[in-house]
Amino acid sequence: MNSTFRPERLKDFIGQKDVVDRLKVMIESSRIRNEALDHILLSGPPGLGKTTLANIIANELNVKFYSVSAPTLTKIGDVAKILTTLEDKDILFIDEIHRLNRTCEEILYSAMEDFFIDIILGEGITAKSVRIPLQQFTLIGATTRSGYLSAPLRARFGIEMKFSFYKNEELAEIILNLSKQLELNISYDLALYIAEYCRMTPREAVRIVKRIRDYAIVNRINQINKEFVDYCLDNLGISFSGINEIDKKILFIIYKRYNGGPVGIKTLSSLLDEEERTILENHEPFLLKLGLIEKTKKGRILTNKGYQYIKENLNKEIYVFET
């Protein structure tokens, strides 16, 4: 069993059809030319499979895969050490690349474009610049905030691919595949029902199915049915469409404390005791996609659909927000 539940080949990757179809062409061209794949920027909300797809690209090209998170790269030496380790056609994956500091970012310019880096050795009048050639490699950057990338860095990616939220039918297929690995007896109709609670993302689908597995083991349930799924979802605090407790707090703060908005991100962050980045990357895109909130110049406001959701759920859920 694949303990990470991640597909390893393009043929097994579900969803993002446009991205996958384009990648097949790029990968085959790279093979025929016997050259490194061009640098790739993958953007989109968290949990849609950017890291998984980067791994798959390395598998398809049969090259080594190096993965690092941008915030861990704090010095030029950190980047130089990784770049000089790469062999011909290897793939370097930088997650959250929009959080790369400017000093580390600038050393990537020549590395990506001309495959060399310049390092300053020494200090003062004895300092000298040393040029270090690099093997041809592919940089794959993943970001949830593509607009935060600087223009010079973004321009050096030859391929840009934007991930979109998943359809329920695609999530149901993922749920069925995972349930087989976990030895859970789930029908297609039930998988489609579970998909409605998965926030349109495979990561959430995996999380929910694994939690259903936990409840099934403890309760000695062999056949999973809708009633048992509802029991699990209720215990997990997940509402229809995958709206979770933090989503609810955001909606209720805008509604109850600010009369529908607008509310700024700093205010929401303080009241929720959550990082701004968490709200902007994990919750806001989802609530926008559902049409429950809108962004204005002054802040977030509830839509008519948002008001409707709250009116329908205020009396259905016991919800307390301490002000």
C-alpha positions in Angstrom: 0.0 0.0 0.0 1.2 3.5 -0.8 1.3 5.0 2.7 1.2 8.6 1.4 -1.8 7.9 -0.8 -0.2 9.9 -3.6 -0.3 8.8 -7.3 3.2 8.3 -8.8 2.4 8.5 -12.5 0.5 10.9 -14.7 -1.9 8.2 -15.7 -3.0 7.8 -12.1 -3.4 11.5 -11.4 -7.1 12.5 -11.1 -8.3 15.9 -12.1 -6.6 19.0 -13.5 -7.0 17.6 -17.0 -5.8 20.7 -18.8 -2.6 20.9 -16.7 -1.9 17.1 -17.1 -2.5 17.2 -20.9 -0.1 20.1 -21.3 2.5 18.4 -19.1 2.4 15.3 -21.2 3.5 17.3 -24.2 6.2 19.1 -22.3 7.6 15.9 -20.8 7.6 14.0 -24.1 9.3 17.0 -25.8 12.0 17.0 -23.0 12.6 13.3 -23.6 12.9 13.6 -27.3 15.3 16.6 -27.0 17.2 15.0 -24.2 17.2 18.3 -22.4 16.0 19.5 -19.0 12.4 20.4 -18.8 11.7 24.1 -18.7 11.1 25.7 -15.4 7.5 25.4 -14.2 5.3 27.5 -11.9 2.4 25.7 -10.3 -0.2 28.0 -8.7 -3.5 27.6 -6.9 -5.1 27.0 -3.5 -3.6 24.5 -1.0 -4.4 20.8 -1.2 -5.0 20.5 -5.0 -2.0 18.4 -5.8 0.9 20.7 -6.7 3.5 18.8 -4.7 2.2 15.5 -5.9 2.4 16.6 -9.5 5.9 17.8 -9.1 6.9 14.4 -7.8 5.2 12.8 -10.7 7.1 14.9 -13.2 10.4 13.6 -11.7 9.1 10.0 -11.8 8.1 10.4 -15.5 11.5 11.8 -16.4 13.3 9.3 -14.2 15.4 12.0 -12.5 16.2 12.9 -8.9 13.7 15.1 -7.0 14.8 17.6 -4.4 12.2 19.4 -2.3 12.5 22.4 -0.1 10.2 25.0 1.5 11.0 28.6 0.6 10.9 29.9 4.2 13.8 27.5 5.2 16.1 29.2 2.6 17.4 32.2 4.6 20.9 32.7 3.1 22.6 32.6 -0.3 24.7 29.7 0.9 21.5 27.7 1.5 20.5 28.1 -2.1 24.0 27.6 -3.5 24.4 24.3 -1.6 21.3 22.9 -3.1 22.0 24.2 -6.7 25.5 22.8 -6.8 24.2 19.4 -5.6 21.9 19.0 -8.6 22.9 16.8 -11.5 21.9 17.0 -15.1 18.1 17.3 -15.6 17.3 16.9 -11.9 14.3 18.7 -10.5 14.3 21.2 -7.6 10.9 21.8 -6.1 10.5 25.0 -4.0 7.2 25.1 -2.2 5.6 28.4 -1.1 8.1 30.1 -3.5 6.3 33.4 -3.0 7.8 33.5 0.5 11.4 33.3 -0.8 13.4 36.2 0.6 14.8 38.7 -2.0 18.5 37.8 -1.5 17.9 34.1 -2.1 15.5 34.9 -5.0 18.1 37.0 -6.9 20.7 34.2 -7.0 18.1 32.1 -8.8 17.9 34.5 -11.7 21.2 33.5 -13.3 20.8 29.9 -12.1 17.5 29.5 -13.9 18.4 31.4 -17.1 22.1 30.6 -17.7 22.8 27.8 -15.2 25.5 29.6 -13.2 25.7 31.4 -9.9 28.1 34.1 -8.7 29.3 33.9 -5.1 31.2 36.6 -3.3 34.1 35.3 -1.2 35.8 37.4 1.4 34.9 40.9 2.6 36.0 44.4 1.8 38.8 45.0 -0.7 39.8 41.4 -0.6 36.4 40.2 -1.7 36.2 38.5 -5.1 33.4 37.1 -7.2 33.6 33.4 -8.1 31.3 32.1 -10.9 30.1 28.5 -10.4 28.7 26.6 -13.3 25.6 24.5 -12.7 24.1 21.4 -14.4 21.0 22.0 -16.4 18.1 21.5 -14.0 14.4 22.2 -13.7 13.0 24.4 -11.0 9.4 23.8 -10.1 7.9 26.5 -7.9 4.6 26.0 -6.1 2.6 29.0 -4.8 -0.8 29.7 -3.4 -0.2 33.5 -4.0 1.2 33.9 -7.5 0.5 37.6 -7.4 3.1 37.9 -4.6 6.0 36.7 -6.9 8.3 39.4 -8.2 8.2 40.1 -11.9 11.8 39.1 -12.5 11.4 35.7 -10.9 8.0 35.0 -12.5 9.4 35.9 -15.9 12.0 33.1 -15.7 9.4 30.3 -15.5 8.8 29.0 -19.1 5.7 27.1 -18.1 2.9 28.5 -15.8 0.0 26.2 -14.8 -2.9 27.2 -12.6 -4.7 24.6 -10.5 -8.5 24.8 -10.1 -10.8 23.4 -7.4 -12.0 19.8 -8.0 -15.4 18.7 -9.2 -17.3 16.3 -7.0 -17.1 13.5 -9.6 -13.3 13.8 -9.5 -13.2 13.7 -5.8 -15.4 10.7 -5.7 -12.9 8.8 -7.9 -10.1 9.8 -5.5 -12.3 8.7 -2.5 -13.0 5.3 -4.1 -9.3 4.7 -4.8 -8.3 5.6 -1.3 -11.1 3.6 0.3 -9.8 0.5 -1.5 -6.3 1.1 -0.1 -7.8 1.5 3.4 -10.0 -1.6 2.9 -13.2 0.4 3.4 -16.4 -0.7 1.7 -17.7 2.5 0.1 -20.1 2.7 -2.9 -19.7 5.2 -5.7 -22.9 7.0 -4.6 -21.6 7.3 -1.1 -18.2 8.5 -2.4 -20.1 11.2 -4.3 -21.9 12.2 -1.2 -18.7 12.4 0.8 -17.2 14.5 -2.0 -19.7 17.3 -1.2 -18.0 17.8 2.1 -14.4 17.9 0.9 -13.9 21.6 0.2 -13.3 20.8 -3.5 -9.8 19.6 -2.6 -8.1 16.1 -2.7 -6.2 16.8 0.6 -9.5 17.3 2.4 -10.9 14.2 0.8 -8.0 12.1 2.0 -8.3 13.6 5.5 -12.1 12.9 5.8 -11.8 9.3 4.5 -9.0 8.5 6.9 -11.1 9.9 9.8 -14.1 7.8 8.6 -11.7 4.8 8.7 -10.8 5.7 12.3 -14.4 5.8 13.4 -15.2 2.6 11.5 -12.4 0.8 13.3 -13.4 2.0 16.8 -17.1 1.3 16.2 -16.4 -2.0 14.4 -18.3 -1.0 11.3 -17.7 -3.1 8.1 -20.3 -1.5 5.7 -20.1 2.3 5.5 -23.4 3.9 4.9 -24.8 7.5 4.7 -25.9 7.5 8.3 -22.5 6.5 9.6 -20.8 9.1 7.3 -23.2 11.8 8.7 -22.2 10.7 12.2 -18.5 11.0 11.4 -18.9 14.4 9.7 -21.0 15.7 12.7 -18.3 14.6 15.1 -15.6 16.3 12.9 -17.6 19.6 12.9 -17.9 19.6 9.1 -21.0 21.1 7.4 -22.3 20.7 3.9 -19.8 21.8 1.2 -17.0 21.2 3.8 -17.5 24.4 5.7 -15.5 24.0 8.9 -15.3 25.8 12.2 -12.9 28.5 11.1 -15.0 29.2 8.0 -18.0 29.5 10.3 -16.2 31.9 12.6 -15.3 34.1 9.7 -18.9 34.2 8.5 -20.3 34.8 11.9 -17.8 37.6 12.7 -18.7 39.4 9.5 -22.4 38.9 10.2 -22.8 39.4 13.9 -20.0 41.8 14.8 -19.7 43.9 11.7 -23.3 43.7 10.3 -22.2 42.0 7.1 -18.9 43.8 6.6 -16.6 45.1 5.3 -14.0 43.6 7.6 -10.2 43.8 7.0 -7.9 40.8 7.0 -5.9 42.1 10.0 -9.1 42.4 12.0 -10.2 38.8 11.1 -6.7 37.5 12.0 -6.8 39.1 15.4 -10.3 38.0 16.3 -9.7 34.5 15.1 -6.2 34.2 16.5 -5.1 32.8 13.2 -2.3 34.0 10.9 -3.4 36.2 8.0 -1.7 33.8 5.6 -3.8 30.9 6.9 -7.0 32.9 6.3 -5.9 34.1 2.9 -4.7 30.7 1.6 -6.9 28.1 3.3 -10.2 29.8 3.9 -10.8 32.9 1.8 -10.5 31.2 -1.6 -13.0 28.5 -0.5 -15.5 31.0 0.8 -15.1 33.1 -2.4 -15.6 30.0 -4.5 -18.8 29.1 -2.7 -20.0 32.7 -3.2 -20.5 33.3 0.6 -18.2 36.4 0.7 -16.8 39.0 -1.6 -13.6 41.0 -1.4 -13.9 44.8 -1.7 -11.3 47.6 -1.3 -12.5 48.1 2.3 -12.5 44.4 3.3 -14.6 41.2 3.2 -18.4 41.4 3.0 -21.1 38.8 3.1 -23.0 38.1 -0.1 -26.7 37.4 -0.3 -25.8 33.7 -0.4 -23.7 34.2 2.8 -26.6 35.8 4.6 -28.8 33.0 3.5 -26.4 30.4 4.8 -26.2 32.0 8.2 -30.0 32.4 8.5 -30.5 28.8 7.7 -27.8 27.6 10.1 -28.1 30.0 13.1 -30.9 27.9 14.5 -29.6 24.6 13.4 -26.1 24.7 15.0 -25.1 25.5 18.5 -22.4 28.1 17.8 -20.9 30.4 20.3 -18.3 33.1 19.4 -17.0 34.9 22.5 -16.4 38.5 21.8 
